[in-house]
Amino acid sequence: LEDSGFEVVDVFDANKGVHSEHEIPWYSTLYGSFTLKGFRMTRLGRMCTHALVSTLEFLRIAPQGSVRVSALLNATALDLVEGGQKEIFTPSLFFLARKK
């Protein structure tokens, strides 16, 4: 930002302390749980969804390339969860800057 002509006034991670026992981590929905709502994001749920997408693409109900998109989204979700658990990625880094 500074190289672009801005002065950084404040910067903070809105998810700091996400590993506290009193907070739900931002990646919890991507991690999945064996509940009715969270099952689709578990490993088994992802495999079922991928199999369904593969079937729909084979039957030409889903457009060609849907399986590749499904695989990409599944891999990305796993990487985002791992990055969140290791605290090396956050989707909520806040910058307050003003033009110099």
SESE-865156 format. One record per residue: residue number from 1; residue in three letters; x, y, z of N, C-alpha, C, O in turn. Coordinates in nm, 3 decimals, always signed. Example, Ala and Ser with C-alpha at 12.3 -4.5 7.8 and 13.67 -1.06 7.14 Angstrom:
BEGIN
1,ALA,+1.319,-0.569,+0.780,+1.230,-0.450,+0.780,+1.320,-0.330,+0.780,+1.424,-0.332,+0.846
2,SER,+1.285,-0.225,+0.708,+1.367,-0.106,+0.714,+1.290,+0.003,+0.787,+1.341,+0.114,+0.804
This chain:
BEGIN
1,LEU,+0.081,-0.119,+0.000,+0.000,+0.000,+0.000,+0.086,+0.126,+0.000,+0.056,+0.223,-0.069
2,GLU,+0.192,+0.121,+0.079,+0.279,+0.239,+0.086,+0.346,+0.267,-0.048,+0.364,+0.383,-0.084
3,ASP,+0.383,+0.164,-0.121,+0.442,+0.182,-0.254,+0.341,+0.239,-0.353,+0.379,+0.294,-0.457
4,SER,+0.212,+0.225,-0.322,+0.108,+0.276,-0.409,+0.064,+0.417,-0.372,-0.031,+0.471,-0.430
5,GLY,+0.132,+0.477,-0.276,+0.100,+0.614,-0.239,+0.003,+0.627,-0.122,-0.060,+0.732,-0.106
6,PHE,-0.009,+0.523,-0.042,-0.097,+0.528,+0.074,-0.016,+0.523,+0.203,+0.093,+0.466,+0.206
7,GLU,-0.069,+0.583,+0.307,-0.011,+0.574,+0.440,-0.097,+0.474,+0.519,-0.218,+0.492,+0.528
8,VAL,-0.036,+0.371,+0.574,-0.110,+0.272,+0.652,-0.133,+0.327,+0.792,-0.038,+0.349,+0.867
9,VAL,-0.259,+0.350,+0.826,-0.295,+0.406,+0.956,-0.310,+0.295,+1.059,-0.264,+0.308,+1.173
10,ASP,-0.374,+0.186,+1.019,-0.397,+0.075,+1.112,-0.406,-0.055,+1.032,-0.450,-0.055,+0.917
11,VAL,-0.366,-0.164,+1.094,-0.379,-0.295,+1.033,-0.401,-0.396,+1.147,-0.331,-0.394,+1.248
12,PHE,-0.499,-0.485,+1.127,-0.520,-0.589,+1.227,-0.592,-0.708,+1.163,-0.658,-0.695,+1.060
13,ASP,-0.577,-0.822,+1.228,-0.644,-0.944,+1.185,-0.775,-0.955,+1.264,-0.773,-0.970,+1.386
14,ALA,-0.886,-0.948,+1.194,-1.017,-0.955,+1.261,-1.043,-1.094,+1.319,-1.136,-1.110,+1.398
15,ASN,-0.965,-1.192,+1.282,-0.981,-1.328,+1.335,-0.878,-1.362,+1.441,-0.862,-1.480,+1.474
16,LYS,-0.808,-1.264,+1.494,-0.708,-1.292,+1.598,-0.779,-1.353,+1.718,-0.885,-1.307,+1.758
17,GLY,-0.720,-1.455,+1.775,-0.781,-1.524,+1.888,-0.883,-1.627,+1.845,-0.963,-1.673,+1.926
18,VAL,-0.880,-1.664,+1.718,-0.978,-1.757,+1.665,-0.965,-1.897,+1.727,-1.058,-1.977,+1.721
19,HIS,-0.851,-1.925,+1.786,-0.831,-2.057,+1.846,-0.868,-2.058,+1.994,-0.838,-2.153,+2.065
20,SER,-0.934,-1.951,+2.040,-0.984,-1.946,+2.176,-1.100,-2.045,+2.189,-1.172,-2.070,+2.093
21,GLU,-1.116,-2.100,+2.307,-1.227,-2.194,+2.328,-1.363,-2.124,+2.325,-1.467,-2.189,+2.316
22,HIS,-1.362,-1.990,+2.332,-1.485,-1.914,+2.335,-1.527,-1.863,+2.196,-1.629,-1.796,+2.185
23,GLU,-1.450,-1.892,+2.094,-1.482,-1.844,+1.960,-1.488,-1.959,+1.861,-1.420,-2.061,+1.877
24,ILE,-1.570,-1.942,+1.760,-1.580,-2.040,+1.652,-1.486,-1.995,+1.541,-1.500,-1.882,+1.494
25,PRO,-1.392,-2.079,+1.499,-1.299,-2.037,+1.393,-1.371,-2.012,+1.260,-1.474,-2.073,+1.232
26,TRP,-1.316,-1.921,+1.181,-1.379,-1.885,+1.053,-1.386,-2.004,+0.959,-1.473,-2.007,+0.871
27,TYR,-1.298,-2.100,+0.974,-1.293,-2.214,+0.882,-1.379,-2.331,+0.928,-1.376,-2.437,+0.865
28,SER,-1.453,-2.316,+1.035,-1.530,-2.429,+1.090,-1.632,-2.484,+0.990,-1.655,-2.605,+0.985
29,THR,-1.695,-2.397,+0.910,-1.792,-2.448,+0.812,-1.724,-2.526,+0.701,-1.783,-2.618,+0.645
30,LEU,-1.600,-2.491,+0.669,-1.527,-2.566,+0.566,-1.473,-2.698,+0.621,-1.448,-2.792,+0.546
31,TYR,-1.455,-2.705,+0.752,-1.402,-2.825,+0.815,-1.505,-2.937,+0.818,-1.472,-3.054,+0.800
32,GLY,-1.630,-2.900,+0.841,-1.738,-2.997,+0.840,-1.755,-3.067,+0.974,-1.664,-3.072,+1.056
33,SER,-1.874,-3.121,+0.992,-1.905,-3.200,+1.112,-2.016,-3.297,+1.074,-2.087,-3.277,+0.975
34,PHE,-2.029,-3.400,+1.152,-2.130,-3.501,+1.121,-2.265,-3.461,+1.177,-2.322,-3.527,+1.265
35,THR,-2.315,-3.350,+1.124,-2.451,-3.304,+1.153,-2.522,-3.295,+1.019,-2.460,-3.309,+0.913
36,LEU,-2.652,-3.271,+1.023,-2.728,-3.262,+0.899,-2.677,-3.147,+0.812,-2.669,-3.159,+0.690
37,LYS,-2.641,-3.036,+0.875,-2.595,-2.920,+0.802,-2.446,-2.930,+0.763,-2.408,-2.883,+0.656
38,GLY,-2.364,-2.991,+0.847,-2.220,-2.993,+0.823,-2.167,-3.114,+0.750,-2.049,-3.118,+0.714
39,PHE,-2.252,-3.215,+0.727,-2.205,-3.339,+0.665,-2.143,-3.318,+0.528,-2.044,-3.383,+0.495
40,ARG,-2.200,-3.228,+0.448,-2.152,-3.210,+0.311,-2.007,-3.165,+0.306,-1.942,-3.182,+0.203
41,MET,-1.955,-3.108,+0.414,-1.817,-3.060,+0.414,-1.719,-3.158,+0.478,-1.599,-3.131,+0.481
42,THR,-1.767,-3.272,+0.528,-1.677,-3.374,+0.581,-1.612,-3.447,+0.463,-1.654,-3.432,+0.349
43,ARG,-1.511,-3.527,+0.493,-1.444,-3.603,+0.386,-1.543,-3.692,+0.313,-1.544,-3.697,+0.190
44,LEU,-1.626,-3.763,+0.389,-1.726,-3.851,+0.328,-1.829,-3.771,+0.248,-1.869,-3.812,+0.139
45,GLY,-1.871,-3.658,+0.301,-1.966,-3.572,+0.231,-1.910,-3.518,+0.101,-1.980,-3.512,+0.000
46,ARG,-1.783,-3.479,+0.103,-1.718,-3.431,-0.020,-1.709,-3.542,-0.125,-1.729,-3.518,-0.244
47,MET,-1.679,-3.664,-0.079,-1.672,-3.776,-0.173,-1.809,-3.805,-0.235,-1.819,-3.832,-0.354
48,CYS,-1.914,-3.799,-0.153,-2.050,-3.821,-0.206,-2.089,-3.712,-0.306,-2.145,-3.741,-0.411
49,THR,-2.058,-3.587,-0.272,-2.089,-3.476,-0.362,-2.013,-3.490,-0.493,-2.068,-3.467,-0.601
50,HIS,-1.885,-3.526,-0.483,-1.803,-3.543,-0.603,-1.856,-3.656,-0.691,-1.859,-3.645,-0.813
51,ALA,-1.899,-3.766,-0.626,-1.955,-3.878,-0.702,-2.085,-3.835,-0.772,-2.109,-3.874,-0.886
52,LEU,-2.167,-3.757,-0.704,-2.291,-3.709,-0.764,-2.263,-3.617,-0.882,-2.328,-3.627,-0.986
53,VAL,-2.167,-3.527,-0.866,-2.130,-3.436,-0.975,-2.076,-3.517,-1.094,-2.107,-3.488,-1.209
54,SER,-1.994,-3.618,-1.064,-1.941,-3.704,-1.171,-2.053,-3.774,-1.246,-2.051,-3.781,-1.369
55,THR,-2.150,-3.824,-1.173,-2.264,-3.891,-1.236,-2.345,-3.794,-1.321,-2.382,-3.826,-1.434
56,LEU,-2.371,-3.676,-1.267,-2.448,-3.577,-1.343,-2.375,-3.531,-1.469,-2.437,-3.507,-1.572
57,GLU,-2.243,-3.519,-1.459,-2.167,-3.481,-1.579,-2.168,-3.594,-1.681,-2.180,-3.569,-1.801
58,PHE,-2.156,-3.719,-1.634,-2.158,-3.834,-1.724,-2.292,-3.842,-1.798,-2.297,-3.876,-1.916
59,LEU,-2.400,-3.812,-1.726,-2.533,-3.817,-1.786,-2.565,-3.691,-1.866,-2.674,-3.678,-1.921
60,ARG,-2.471,-3.600,-1.871,-2.483,-3.473,-1.944,-2.593,-3.382,-1.888,-2.651,-3.301,-1.960
61,ILE,-2.620,-3.399,-1.759,-2.713,-3.309,-1.690,-2.634,-3.187,-1.642,-2.679,-3.073,-1.654
62,ALA,-2.515,-3.213,-1.588,-2.424,-3.105,-1.549,-2.330,-3.078,-1.666,-2.297,-3.169,-1.741
63,PRO,-2.287,-2.953,-1.683,-2.199,-2.921,-1.796,-2.061,-2.987,-1.784,-2.014,-3.019,-1.675
64,GLN,-1.999,-3.006,-1.899,-1.866,-3.062,-1.904,-1.771,-2.971,-1.826,-1.776,-2.849,-1.839
65,GLY,-1.684,-3.031,-1.745,-1.591,-2.955,-1.663,-1.636,-2.943,-1.518,-1.560,-2.894,-1.434
66,SER,-1.758,-2.985,-1.487,-1.809,-2.976,-1.351,-1.727,-3.059,-1.253,-1.708,-3.019,-1.138
67,VAL,-1.679,-3.175,-1.296,-1.599,-3.261,-1.209,-1.467,-3.192,-1.174,-1.422,-3.198,-1.060
68,ARG,-1.406,-3.126,-1.272,-1.281,-3.054,-1.244,-1.303,-2.940,-1.146,-1.221,-2.917,-1.058
69,VAL,-1.413,-2.869,-1.161,-1.446,-2.759,-1.069,-1.471,-2.815,-0.929,-1.426,-2.757,-0.831
70,SER,-1.542,-2.926,-0.920,-1.570,-2.990,-0.791,-1.440,-3.029,-0.721,-1.424,-3.007,-0.601
71,ALA,-1.348,-3.088,-0.797,-1.219,-3.130,-0.740,-1.140,-3.008,-0.693,-1.079,-3.010,-0.586
72,LEU,-1.141,-2.903,-0.773,-1.069,-2.781,-0.736,-1.126,-2.719,-0.608,-1.050,-2.681,-0.519
73,LEU,-1.258,-2.711,-0.599,-1.321,-2.654,-0.480,-1.295,-2.738,-0.355,-1.274,-2.683,-0.247
74,ASN,-1.296,-2.869,-0.369,-1.267,-2.957,-0.256,-1.123,-2.940,-0.208,-1.097,-2.931,-0.088
75,ALA,-1.030,-2.936,-0.301,-0.888,-2.919,-0.264,-0.865,-2.782,-0.200,-0.790,-2.770,-0.104
76,THR,-0.929,-2.680,-0.254,-0.914,-2.545,-0.199,-0.969,-2.537,-0.058,-0.908,-2.476,+0.029
77,ALA,-1.084,-2.599,-0.034,-1.143,-2.597,+0.100,-1.050,-2.663,+0.201,-1.032,-2.613,+0.313
78,LEU,-0.990,-2.775,+0.163,-0.896,-2.843,+0.253,-0.774,-2.755,+0.282,-0.728,-2.749,+0.396
79,ASP,-0.723,-2.688,+0.180,-0.607,-2.600,+0.199,-0.641,-2.479,+0.286,-0.560,-2.436,+0.367
80,LEU,-0.761,-2.423,+0.269,-0.802,-2.309,+0.351,-0.815,-2.349,+0.497,-0.775,-2.273,+0.586
81,VAL,-0.870,-2.466,+0.524,-0.883,-2.514,+0.662,-0.744,-2.533,+0.723,-0.720,-2.491,+0.836
82,GLU,-0.654,-2.595,+0.649,-0.518,-2.616,+0.701,-0.448,-2.483,+0.727,-0.381,-2.468,+0.829
83,GLY,-0.463,-2.388,+0.637,-0.404,-2.256,+0.656,-0.461,-2.184,+0.776,-0.388,-2.115,+0.848
84,GLY,-0.591,-2.200,+0.799,-0.654,-2.139,+0.916,-0.610,-2.204,+1.046,-0.587,-2.135,+1.145
85,GLN,-0.598,-2.336,+1.046,-0.554,-2.407,+1.167,-0.410,-2.372,+1.204,-0.377,-2.361,+1.322
86,LYS,-0.326,-2.353,+1.104,-0.186,-2.318,+1.130,-0.166,-2.168,+1.148,-0.056,-2.121,+1.176
87,GLU,-0.276,-2.091,+1.131,-0.275,-1.945,+1.142,-0.177,-1.879,+1.045,-0.110,-1.781,+1.078
88,ILE,-0.169,-1.934,+0.924,-0.084,-1.874,+0.821,-0.169,-1.807,+0.712,-0.115,-1.748,+0.619
89,PHE,-0.302,-1.816,+0.726,-0.393,-1.751,+0.632,-0.513,-1.698,+0.709,-0.563,-1.765,+0.799
90,THR,-0.558,-1.579,+0.673,-0.681,-1.524,+0.727,-0.755,-1.451,+0.616,-0.693,-1.381,+0.536
91,PRO,-0.886,-1.466,+0.611,-0.962,-1.391,+0.511,-1.001,-1.251,+0.559,-1.067,-1.177,+0.487
92,SER,-0.960,-1.217,+0.680,-1.007,-1.093,+0.741,-0.895,-1.002,+0.789,-0.899,-0.954,+0.902
93,LEU,-0.797,-0.979,+0.705,-0.691,-0.884,+0.740,-0.740,-0.746,+0.700,-0.768,-0.720,+0.583
94,PHE,-0.750,-0.657,+0.798,-0.809,-0.525,+0.777,-0.699,-0.420,+0.769,-0.610,-0.414,+0.854
95,PHE,-0.707,-0.338,+0.667,-0.615,-0.224,+0.650,-0.696,-0.095,+0.651,-0.798,-0.085,+0.583
96,LEU,-0.650,+0.003,+0.727,-0.703,+0.137,+0.719,-0.591,+0.224,+0.666,-0.487,+0.238,+0.730
97,ALA,-0.613,+0.282,+0.549,-0.508,+0.360,+0.484,-0.565,+0.490,+0.433,-0.685,+0.502,+0.408
98,ARG,-0.478,+0.589,+0.417,-0.519,+0.716,+0.358,-0.419,+0.755,+0.250,-0.301,+0.722,+0.257
99,LYS,-0.470,+0.825,+0.152,-0.387,+0.870,+0.040,-0.288,+0.974,+0.091,-0.324,+1.065,+0.164
100,LYS,-0.160,+0.958,+0.052,-0.057,+1.053,+0.094,-0.072,+1.185,+0.022,+0.007,+1.277,+0.044
